[in-house]
């Protein structure tokens, strides 16, 4: 993982858990930041995040080119 608190791409929550975390924020524009914000929402809701071992679950992350014109993705 690029960093320990990365949380996005592939995750599973029940509808109840999603609501308890207050879902995704709609204050982000473009790419970036929304998954870190959702991680904080899940942790604040006292939910436990667990990850399967690489033998069971393995994903590759696509390279993201930063858009220098739009630095702040929050509205």
N, CA, C and O atoms as a CHARMM CRD file, in Angstrom:
* protein
*
  300
    1    1 UNK  N      0.83300  -1.19000   0.00000 PROA 1      0.00000
    2    1 UNK  CA     0.00000   0.00000   0.00000 PROA 1      0.00000
    3    1 UNK  C      0.87100   1.24400   0.00000 PROA 1      0.00000
    4    1 UNK  O      1.89800   1.28500   0.67800 PROA 1      0.00000
    5    2 UNK  N      0.47100   2.25400  -0.75200 PROA 2      0.00000
    6    2 UNK  CA     1.25200   3.49800  -0.75500 PROA 2      0.00000
    7    2 UNK  C      1.33300   4.13700   0.62800 PROA 2      0.00000
    8    2 UNK  O      2.35400   4.72800   0.98000 PROA 2      0.00000
    9    3 UNK  N      0.25600   4.02300   1.41900 PROA 3      0.00000
   10    3 UNK  CA     0.26700   4.50600   2.80200 PROA 3      0.00000
   11    3 UNK  C     -0.76600   3.71000   3.59700 PROA 3      0.00000
   12    3 UNK  O     -1.73800   3.20600   3.03500 PROA 3      0.00000
   13    4 UNK  N     -0.55200   3.60200   4.89300 PROA 4      0.00000
   14    4 UNK  CA    -1.33600   2.70100   5.74400 PROA 4      0.00000
   15    4 UNK  C     -2.82500   3.01800   5.77800 PROA 4      0.00000
   16    4 UNK  O     -3.64400   2.10300   5.87400 PROA 4      0.00000
   17    5 UNK  N     -3.18900   4.28100   5.70100 PROA 5      0.00000
   18    5 UNK  CA    -4.59700   4.64900   5.83700 PROA 5      0.00000
   19    5 UNK  C     -5.33600   4.68500   4.50900 PROA 5      0.00000
   20    5 UNK  O     -6.46800   5.16700   4.44600 PROA 5      0.00000
   21    6 UNK  N     -4.71600   4.18500   3.44800 PROA 6      0.00000
   22    6 UNK  CA    -5.40100   4.18600   2.15700 PROA 6      0.00000
   23    6 UNK  C     -6.67300   3.34100   2.26900 PROA 6      0.00000
   24    6 UNK  O     -6.63800   2.21200   2.75800 PROA 6      0.00000
   25    7 UNK  N     -7.76700   3.88900   1.82100 PROA 7      0.00000
   26    7 UNK  CA    -9.06100   3.22500   1.94000 PROA 7      0.00000
   27    7 UNK  C     -9.91600   3.68200   0.77500 PROA 7      0.00000
   28    7 UNK  O    -10.48100   4.77500   0.80300 PROA 7      0.00000
   29    8 UNK  N    -10.00900   2.87600  -0.21200 PROA 8      0.00000
   30    8 UNK  CA   -10.80200   3.22600  -1.37700 PROA 8      0.00000
   31    8 UNK  C    -10.59200   2.18100  -2.45200 PROA 8      0.00000
   32    8 UNK  O     -9.89700   1.18800  -2.23800 PROA 8      0.00000
   33    9 UNK  N    -11.18100   2.40100  -3.58600 PROA 9      0.00000
   34    9 UNK  CA   -11.05100   1.44100  -4.67200 PROA 9      0.00000
   35    9 UNK  C    -11.94800   0.24600  -4.46400 PROA 9      0.00000
   36    9 UNK  O    -12.98000   0.12300  -5.12400 PROA 9      0.00000
   37   10 UNK  N    -11.57400  -0.63600  -3.55900 PROA 10     0.00000
   38   10 UNK  CA   -12.36400  -1.83300  -3.27400 PROA 10     0.00000
   39   10 UNK  C    -12.57700  -1.91900  -1.77000 PROA 10     0.00000
   40   10 UNK  O    -11.63000  -2.12200  -1.01100 PROA 10     0.00000
   41   11 UNK  N    -13.80200  -1.76700  -1.35300 PROA 11     0.00000
   42   11 UNK  CA   -14.14400  -1.92100   0.05800 PROA 11     0.00000
   43   11 UNK  C    -15.60000  -2.37100   0.13600 PROA 11     0.00000
   44   11 UNK  O    -16.36800  -2.17500  -0.80500 PROA 11     0.00000
   45   12 UNK  N    -15.96100  -2.95700   1.23100 PROA 12     0.00000
   46   12 UNK  CA   -17.33100  -3.43100   1.38400 PROA 12     0.00000
   47   12 UNK  C    -17.93700  -2.97000   2.69300 PROA 12     0.00000
   48   12 UNK  O    -17.34500  -3.13500   3.76000 PROA 12     0.00000
   49   13 UNK  N    -19.11200  -2.39600   2.60100 PROA 13     0.00000
   50   13 UNK  CA   -19.86100  -1.96600   3.77500 PROA 13     0.00000
   51   13 UNK  C    -21.32400  -2.30300   3.54200 PROA 13     0.00000
   52   13 UNK  O    -21.78300  -2.35000   2.40100 PROA 13     0.00000
   53   14 UNK  N    -22.04600  -2.53300   4.61300 PROA 14     0.00000
   54   14 UNK  CA   -23.48900  -2.67200   4.48700 PROA 14     0.00000
   55   14 UNK  C    -24.08300  -1.27200   4.30900 PROA 14     0.00000
   56   14 UNK  O    -23.40400  -0.27000   4.53400 PROA 14     0.00000
   57   15 UNK  N    -25.34400  -1.21400   3.90900 PROA 15     0.00000
   58   15 UNK  CA   -25.99300   0.09400   3.78600 PROA 15     0.00000
   59   15 UNK  C    -26.02000   0.80100   5.14000 PROA 15     0.00000
   60   15 UNK  O    -25.82500   2.01400   5.22000 PROA 15     0.00000
   61   16 UNK  N    -26.26200   0.03300   6.20100 PROA 16     0.00000
   62   16 UNK  CA   -26.29300   0.61200   7.55300 PROA 16     0.00000
   63   16 UNK  C    -24.93500   1.21800   7.91100 PROA 16     0.00000
   64   16 UNK  O    -24.87200   2.32700   8.44100 PROA 16     0.00000
   65   17 UNK  N    -23.85800   0.50100   7.62500 PROA 17     0.00000
   66   17 UNK  CA   -22.51400   1.01100   7.91400 PROA 17     0.00000
   67   17 UNK  C    -22.22600   2.26600   7.09200 PROA 17     0.00000
   68   17 UNK  O    -21.65500   3.22900   7.60400 PROA 17     0.00000
   69   18 UNK  N    -22.61900   2.25400   5.82200 PROA 18     0.00000
   70   18 UNK  CA   -22.39900   3.40800   4.94900 PROA 18     0.00000
   71   18 UNK  C    -23.11600   4.63600   5.50300 PROA 18     0.00000
   72   18 UNK  O    -22.56400   5.73700   5.50700 PROA 18     0.00000
   73   19 UNK  N    -24.33200   4.44200   5.96500 PROA 19     0.00000
   74   19 UNK  CA   -25.09800   5.55100   6.54700 PROA 19     0.00000
   75   19 UNK  C    -24.48000   6.02400   7.86300 PROA 19     0.00000
   76   19 UNK  O    -24.42900   7.22400   8.13500 PROA 19     0.00000
   77   20 UNK  N    -24.01000   5.07300   8.68000 PROA 20     0.00000
   78   20 UNK  CA   -23.37200   5.43900   9.95000 PROA 20     0.00000
   79   20 UNK  C    -22.12300   6.28600   9.72300 PROA 20     0.00000
   80   20 UNK  O    -21.80700   7.16000  10.53100 PROA 20     0.00000
   81   21 UNK  N    -21.42100   6.03100   8.63700 PROA 21     0.00000
   82   21 UNK  CA   -20.23000   6.81700   8.29500 PROA 21     0.00000
   83   21 UNK  C    -20.60600   8.11200   7.57800 PROA 21     0.00000
   84   21 UNK  O    -19.73300   8.91900   7.25600 PROA 21     0.00000
   85   22 UNK  N    -21.88500   8.31100   7.32800 PROA 22     0.00000
   86   22 UNK  CA   -22.40700   9.48300   6.62400 PROA 22     0.00000
   87   22 UNK  C    -21.97800   9.51000   5.16000 PROA 22     0.00000
   88   22 UNK  O    -21.87900  10.58100   4.56100 PROA 22     0.00000
   89   23 UNK  N    -21.72400   8.34300   4.58800 PROA 23     0.00000
   90   23 UNK  CA   -21.44000   8.22300   3.15500 PROA 23     0.00000
   91   23 UNK  C    -20.25200   9.04100   2.68500 PROA 23     0.00000
   92   23 UNK  O    -19.43100   9.50200   3.47800 PROA 23     0.00000
   93   24 UNK  N    -20.18500   9.20600   1.37900 PROA 24     0.00000
   94   24 UNK  CA   -19.12900  10.02300   0.77900 PROA 24     0.00000
   95   24 UNK  C    -19.53200  11.48800   0.81300 PROA 24     0.00000
   96   24 UNK  O    -20.70800  11.82000   0.66000 PROA 24     0.00000
   97   25 UNK  N    -18.57200  12.34800   1.00900 PROA 25     0.00000
   98   25 UNK  CA   -18.82200  13.78700   0.96000 PROA 25     0.00000
   99   25 UNK  C    -19.08000  14.19600  -0.48600 PROA 25     0.00000
  100   25 UNK  O    -18.49900  13.62200  -1.40600 PROA 25     0.00000
  101   26 UNK  N    -19.93200  15.16800  -0.68700 PROA 26     0.00000
  102   26 UNK  CA   -20.15500  15.69200  -2.03700 PROA 26     0.00000
  103   26 UNK  C    -19.46500  17.04200  -2.21900 PROA 26     0.00000
  104   26 UNK  O    -19.85400  17.83000  -3.08100 PROA 26     0.00000
  105   27 UNK  N    -18.44200  17.30700  -1.40800 PROA 27     0.00000
  106   27 UNK  CA   -17.73000  18.58200  -1.51200 PROA 27     0.00000
  107   27 UNK  C    -16.43800  18.47800  -2.30300 PROA 27     0.00000
  108   27 UNK  O    -15.65200  19.42500  -2.32200 PROA 27     0.00000
  109   28 UNK  N    -16.20000  17.34400  -2.95700 PROA 28     0.00000
  110   28 UNK  CA   -14.96800  17.16800  -3.72700 PROA 28     0.00000
  111   28 UNK  C    -15.24600  17.29000  -5.21200 PROA 28     0.00000
  112   28 UNK  O    -16.26800  16.81800  -5.71000 PROA 28     0.00000
  113   29 UNK  N    -14.32900  17.92400  -5.90500 PROA 29     0.00000
  114   29 UNK  CA   -14.40200  18.05900  -7.36100 PROA 29     0.00000
  115   29 UNK  C    -13.20700  17.34800  -7.96400 PROA 29     0.00000
  116   29 UNK  O    -12.11000  17.39500  -7.40700 PROA 29     0.00000
  117   30 UNK  N    -13.40600  16.69100  -9.09200 PROA 30     0.00000
  118   30 UNK  CA   -12.28400  16.03900  -9.75000 PROA 30     0.00000
  119   30 UNK  C    -11.78800  14.83300  -8.98100 PROA 30     0.00000
  120   30 UNK  O    -12.53400  14.21900  -8.21800 PROA 30     0.00000
  121   31 UNK  N    -10.52900  14.50000  -9.18700 PROA 31     0.00000
  122   31 UNK  CA    -9.93600  13.30400  -8.60600 PROA 31     0.00000
  123   31 UNK  C     -9.19600  13.63700  -7.32300 PROA 31     0.00000
  124   31 UNK  O     -8.51600  14.65900  -7.23300 PROA 31     0.00000
  125   32 UNK  N     -9.33200  12.76900  -6.33500 PROA 32     0.00000
  126   32 UNK  CA    -8.48100  12.83700  -5.15500 PROA 32     0.00000
  127   32 UNK  C     -9.12600  13.38000  -3.90400 PROA 32     0.00000
  128   32 UNK  O     -9.91800  14.32200  -3.94100 PROA 32     0.00000
  129   33 UNK  N     -8.76400  12.75700  -2.78500 PROA 33     0.00000
  130   33 UNK  CA    -9.16500  13.23800  -1.47600 PROA 33     0.00000
  131   33 UNK  C    -10.41000  12.59400  -0.90400 PROA 33     0.00000
  132   33 UNK  O    -10.53700  12.46200   0.31300 PROA 33     0.00000
  133   34 UNK  N    -11.33400  12.19100  -1.76800 PROA 34     0.00000
  134   34 UNK  CA   -12.59600  11.65200  -1.26600 PROA 34     0.00000
  135   34 UNK  C    -12.40800  10.33500  -0.51800 PROA 34     0.00000
  136   34 UNK  O    -13.12100  10.06600   0.44800 PROA 34     0.00000
  137   35 UNK  N    -11.46000   9.51700  -0.95300 PROA 35     0.00000
  138   35 UNK  CA   -11.23800   8.24300  -0.26700 PROA 35     0.00000
  139   35 UNK  C    -10.58000   8.45200   1.09700 PROA 35     0.00000
  140   35 UNK  O    -10.88800   7.72800   2.04400 PROA 35     0.00000
  141   36 UNK  N     -9.69200   9.41500   1.21000 PROA 36     0.00000
  142   36 UNK  CA    -9.08900   9.72800   2.51200 PROA 36     0.00000
  143   36 UNK  C    -10.14400  10.28500   3.47000 PROA 36     0.00000
  144   36 UNK  O    -10.13800   9.96900   4.65900 PROA 36     0.00000
  145   37 UNK  N    -11.04000  11.10600   2.95000 PROA 37     0.00000
  146   37 UNK  CA   -12.12400  11.65300   3.75200 PROA 37     0.00000
  147   37 UNK  C    -13.04300  10.52900   4.23200 PROA 37     0.00000
  148   37 UNK  O    -13.46900  10.52500   5.38700 PROA 37     0.00000
  149   38 UNK  N    -13.34600   9.58000   3.35100 PROA 38     0.00000
  150   38 UNK  CA   -14.21800   8.47100   3.72700 PROA 38     0.00000
  151   38 UNK  C    -13.55000   7.59300   4.78700 PROA 38     0.00000
  152   38 UNK  O    -14.22100   7.09700   5.69300 PROA 38     0.00000
  153   39 UNK  N    -12.24500   7.40000   4.67900 PROA 39     0.00000
  154   39 UNK  CA   -11.50100   6.65700   5.70600 PROA 39     0.00000
  155   39 UNK  C    -11.71400   7.31400   7.07200 PROA 39     0.00000
  156   39 UNK  O    -11.98600   6.62800   8.05700 PROA 39     0.00000
  157   40 UNK  N    -11.59200   8.63000   7.13100 PROA 40     0.00000
  158   40 UNK  CA   -11.76800   9.35000   8.39600 PROA 40     0.00000
  159   40 UNK  C    -13.19400   9.19500   8.91800 PROA 40     0.00000
  160   40 UNK  O    -13.39600   9.08200  10.12700 PROA 40     0.00000
  161   41 UNK  N    -14.17500   9.18700   8.03300 PROA 41     0.00000
  162   41 UNK  CA   -15.57100   9.01300   8.43300 PROA 41     0.00000
  163   41 UNK  C    -15.80200   7.62300   9.03100 PROA 41     0.00000
  164   41 UNK  O    -16.49700   7.47500  10.03600 PROA 41     0.00000
  165   42 UNK  N    -15.21400   6.61500   8.40100 PROA 42     0.00000
  166   42 UNK  CA   -15.35300   5.24100   8.88700 PROA 42     0.00000
  167   42 UNK  C    -14.68500   5.09700  10.25400 PROA 42     0.00000
  168   42 UNK  O    -15.26500   4.51000  11.16700 PROA 42     0.00000
  169   43 UNK  N    -13.47400   5.62800  10.39700 PROA 43     0.00000
  170   43 UNK  CA   -12.76900   5.55000  11.68400 PROA 43     0.00000
  171   43 UNK  C    -13.52900   6.31900  12.77200 PROA 43     0.00000
  172   43 UNK  O    -13.63800   5.84200  13.90200 PROA 43     0.00000
  173   44 UNK  N    -14.05200   7.49600  12.44200 PROA 44     0.00000
  174   44 UNK  CA   -14.80900   8.29700  13.40300 PROA 44     0.00000
  175   44 UNK  C    -16.05600   7.55000  13.87100 PROA 44     0.00000
  176   44 UNK  O    -16.49800   7.72100  15.00700 PROA 44     0.00000
  177   45 UNK  N    -16.61900   6.72300  12.99400 PROA 45     0.00000
  178   45 UNK  CA   -17.81000   5.93400  13.32100 PROA 45     0.00000
  179   45 UNK  C    -17.46900   4.69100  14.13500 PROA 45     0.00000
  180   45 UNK  O    -18.34800   3.88500  14.44000 PROA 45     0.00000
  181   46 UNK  N    -16.18500   4.53500  14.48800 PROA 46     0.00000
  182   46 UNK  CA   -15.70500   3.42300  15.32700 PROA 46     0.00000
  183   46 UNK  C    -15.82500   2.05800  14.64600 PROA 46     0.00000
  184   46 UNK  O    -15.93800   1.03400  15.31900 PROA 46     0.00000
  185   47 UNK  N    -15.80100   2.04600  13.32000 PROA 47     0.00000
  186   47 UNK  CA   -15.83000   0.77100  12.60300 PROA 47     0.00000
  187   47 UNK  C    -14.41400   0.24300  12.45300 PROA 47     0.00000
  188   47 UNK  O    -13.46000   1.00900  12.31400 PROA 47     0.00000
  189   48 UNK  N    -14.29600  -1.05300  12.48400 PROA 48     0.00000
  190   48 UNK  CA   -12.98500  -1.68300  12.33500 PROA 48     0.00000
  191   48 UNK  C    -12.73500  -1.95900  10.85300 PROA 48     0.00000
  192   48 UNK  O    -13.59700  -2.48700  10.15100 PROA 48     0.00000
  193   49 UNK  N    -11.55100  -1.59500  10.39800 PROA 49     0.00000
  194   49 UNK  CA   -11.14900  -1.86200   9.01700 PROA 49     0.00000
  195   49 UNK  C    -10.19300  -3.04100   9.04600 PROA 49     0.00000
  196   49 UNK  O     -9.20800  -3.03300   9.78400 PROA 49     0.00000
  197   50 UNK  N    -10.48200  -4.04300   8.24900 PROA 50     0.00000
  198   50 UNK  CA    -9.55100  -5.16300   8.17100 PROA 50     0.00000
  199   50 UNK  C     -9.25600  -5.46000   6.71200 PROA 50     0.00000
  200   50 UNK  O    -10.07300  -5.20500   5.82700 PROA 50     0.00000
  201   51 UNK  N     -8.08600  -5.99700   6.48500 PROA 51     0.00000
  202   51 UNK  CA    -7.62900  -6.29600   5.13000 PROA 51     0.00000
  203   51 UNK  C     -7.28500  -7.77500   5.03600 PROA 51     0.00000
  204   51 UNK  O     -6.69900  -8.35100   5.95300 PROA 51     0.00000
  205   52 UNK  N     -7.65200  -8.36800   3.93300 PROA 52     0.00000
  206   52 UNK  CA    -7.29800  -9.76200   3.66800 PROA 52     0.00000
  207   52 UNK  C     -5.82100  -9.83500   3.30200 PROA 52     0.00000
  208   52 UNK  O     -5.22900  -8.84500   2.87200 PROA 52     0.00000
  209   53 UNK  N     -5.23800 -11.00200   3.47400 PROA 53     0.00000
  210   53 UNK  CA    -3.83400 -11.18300   3.11300 PROA 53     0.00000
  211   53 UNK  C     -3.67600 -11.12600   1.59700 PROA 53     0.00000
  212   53 UNK  O     -4.64700 -11.28900   0.85800 PROA 53     0.00000
  213   54 UNK  N     -2.45800 -10.89700   1.14500 PROA 54     0.00000
  214   54 UNK  CA    -2.19600 -10.82000  -0.29300 PROA 54     0.00000
  215   54 UNK  C     -2.44400 -12.15100  -1.00200 PROA 54     0.00000
  216   54 UNK  O     -2.59700 -12.17200  -2.22300 PROA 54     0.00000
  217   55 UNK  N     -2.48600 -13.25300  -0.26700 PROA 55     0.00000
  218   55 UNK  CA    -2.81500 -14.54100  -0.88200 PROA 55     0.00000
  219   55 UNK  C     -4.26800 -14.57200  -1.33900 PROA 55     0.00000
  220   55 UNK  O     -4.60400 -15.24700  -2.31200 PROA 55     0.00000
  221   56 UNK  N     -5.11900 -13.84600  -0.64200 PROA 56     0.00000
  222   56 UNK  CA    -6.55400 -13.85000  -0.93800 PROA 56     0.00000
  223   56 UNK  C     -6.95800 -12.65000  -1.79000 PROA 56     0.00000
  224   56 UNK  O     -7.73800 -12.79200  -2.73200 PROA 56     0.00000
  225   57 UNK  N     -6.44400 -11.49700  -1.47300 PROA 57     0.00000
  226   57 UNK  CA    -6.86800 -10.26800  -2.15200 PROA 57     0.00000
  227   57 UNK  C     -5.65300  -9.45800  -2.57500 PROA 57     0.00000
  228   57 UNK  O     -4.84200  -9.05200  -1.74300 PROA 57     0.00000
  229   58 UNK  N     -5.53700  -9.23300  -3.85400 PROA 58     0.00000
  230   58 UNK  CA    -4.41400  -8.44700  -4.37200 PROA 58     0.00000
  231   58 UNK  C     -4.95000  -7.51400  -5.46100 PROA 58     0.00000
  232   58 UNK  O     -5.64700  -7.94900  -6.37800 PROA 58     0.00000
  233   59 UNK  N     -4.62500  -6.26700  -5.34800 PROA 59     0.00000
  234   59 UNK  CA    -5.06400  -5.26700  -6.31700 PROA 59     0.00000
  235   59 UNK  C     -3.87400  -4.42700  -6.74100 PROA 59     0.00000
  236   59 UNK  O     -2.91700  -4.25400  -5.98700 PROA 59     0.00000
  237   60 UNK  N     -3.94600  -3.91700  -7.93300 PROA 60     0.00000
  238   60 UNK  CA    -2.90900  -3.01500  -8.42900 PROA 60     0.00000
  239   60 UNK  C     -3.50800  -1.61900  -8.51900 PROA 60     0.00000
  240   60 UNK  O     -4.67300  -1.45500  -8.88200 PROA 60     0.00000
  241   61 UNK  N     -2.72100  -0.63900  -8.19100 PROA 61     0.00000
  242   61 UNK  CA    -3.16900   0.74500  -8.26800 PROA 61     0.00000
  243   61 UNK  C     -2.68100   1.36300  -9.56700 PROA 61     0.00000
  244   61 UNK  O     -1.51400   1.22400  -9.93300 PROA 61     0.00000
  245   62 UNK  N     -3.57200   2.03700 -10.25300 PROA 62     0.00000
  246   62 UNK  CA    -3.18900   2.72500 -11.47900 PROA 62     0.00000
  247   62 UNK  C     -2.41800   3.98700 -11.13500 PROA 62     0.00000
  248   62 UNK  O     -2.69600   4.63500 -10.12600 PROA 62     0.00000
  249   63 UNK  N     -1.46300   4.33000 -11.96100 PROA 63     0.00000
  250   63 UNK  CA    -0.70700   5.55700 -11.74800 PROA 63     0.00000
  251   63 UNK  C     -1.62200   6.74900 -12.03000 PROA 63     0.00000
  252   63 UNK  O     -2.32800   6.78000 -13.03800 PROA 63     0.00000
  253   64 UNK  N     -1.59900   7.70800 -11.14300 PROA 64     0.00000
  254   64 UNK  CA    -2.40900   8.91400 -11.30100 PROA 64     0.00000
  255   64 UNK  C     -1.48500  10.09900 -11.54800 PROA 64     0.00000
  256   64 UNK  O     -0.57200  10.36500 -10.76700 PROA 64     0.00000
  257   65 UNK  N     -1.73300  10.79500 -12.63000 PROA 65     0.00000
  258   65 UNK  CA    -0.97000  11.99800 -12.94500 PROA 65     0.00000
  259   65 UNK  C     -1.68900  13.16800 -12.29100 PROA 65     0.00000
  260   65 UNK  O     -2.88500  13.36600 -12.50300 PROA 65     0.00000
  261   66 UNK  N     -0.96500  13.93600 -11.50100 PROA 66     0.00000
  262   66 UNK  CA    -1.58300  15.06800 -10.80400 PROA 66     0.00000
  263   66 UNK  C     -1.92000  16.18200 -11.78400 PROA 66     0.00000
  264   66 UNK  O     -1.15300  16.48200 -12.69900 PROA 66     0.00000
  265   67 UNK  N     -3.07200  16.78000 -11.57300 PROA 67     0.00000
  266   67 UNK  CA    -3.51300  17.91500 -12.35700 PROA 67     0.00000
  267   67 UNK  C     -3.02100  19.17300 -11.64600 PROA 67     0.00000
  268   67 UNK  O     -3.55000  19.53800 -10.59700 PROA 67     0.00000
  269   68 UNK  N     -2.02300  19.82900 -12.20300 PROA 68     0.00000
  270   68 UNK  CA    -1.43400  21.00000 -11.54200 PROA 68     0.00000
  271   68 UNK  C     -2.36400  22.20400 -11.56300 PROA 68     0.00000
  272   68 UNK  O     -2.18400  23.13000 -10.77200 PROA 68     0.00000
  273   69 UNK  N     -3.35500  22.21000 -12.45000 PROA 69     0.00000
  274   69 UNK  CA    -4.27900  23.34000 -12.52000 PROA 69     0.00000
  275   69 UNK  C     -5.28900  23.31700 -11.38200 PROA 69     0.00000
  276   69 UNK  O     -5.79200  24.36600 -10.97900 PROA 69     0.00000
  277   70 UNK  N     -5.59000  22.13800 -10.86400 PROA 70     0.00000
  278   70 UNK  CA    -6.59900  22.01100  -9.81700 PROA 70     0.00000
  279   70 UNK  C     -5.97000  21.31800  -8.61600 PROA 70     0.00000
  280   70 UNK  O     -5.98600  20.08900  -8.54200 PROA 70     0.00000
  281   71 UNK  N     -5.42600  22.06500  -7.68700 PROA 71     0.00000
  282   71 UNK  CA    -4.71400  21.49200  -6.54300 PROA 71     0.00000
  283   71 UNK  C     -5.64800  21.12400  -5.39800 PROA 71     0.00000
  284   71 UNK  O     -5.45700  20.08400  -4.76700 PROA 71     0.00000
  285   72 UNK  N     -6.64100  21.93900  -5.11600 PROA 72     0.00000
  286   72 UNK  CA    -7.54800  21.68100  -4.00500 PROA 72     0.00000
  287   72 UNK  C     -8.83800  21.08800  -4.56000 PROA 72     0.00000
  288   72 UNK  O     -9.56600  21.75300  -5.29600 PROA 72     0.00000
  289   73 UNK  N     -9.11800  19.83700  -4.20500 PROA 73     0.00000
  290   73 UNK  CA   -10.28500  19.16700  -4.75800 PROA 73     0.00000
  291   73 UNK  C    -11.54000  19.38200  -3.93000 PROA 73     0.00000
  292   73 UNK  O    -12.62500  18.97300  -4.34300 PROA 73     0.00000
  293   74 UNK  N    -11.41900  20.00700  -2.78600 PROA 74     0.00000
  294   74 UNK  CA   -12.60000  20.30800  -1.97900 PROA 74     0.00000
  295   74 UNK  C    -13.23500  21.58000  -2.51800 PROA 74     0.00000
  296   74 UNK  O    -12.53800  22.50900  -2.92700 PROA 74     0.00000
  297   75 UNK  N    -14.56800  21.61600  -2.51600 PROA 75     0.00000
  298   75 UNK  CA   -15.28200  22.80400  -3.01700 PROA 75     0.00000
  299   75 UNK  C    -15.03600  23.98400  -2.11200 PROA 75     0.00000
  300   75 UNK  O    -15.55100  25.07400  -2.36500 PROA 75     0.00000
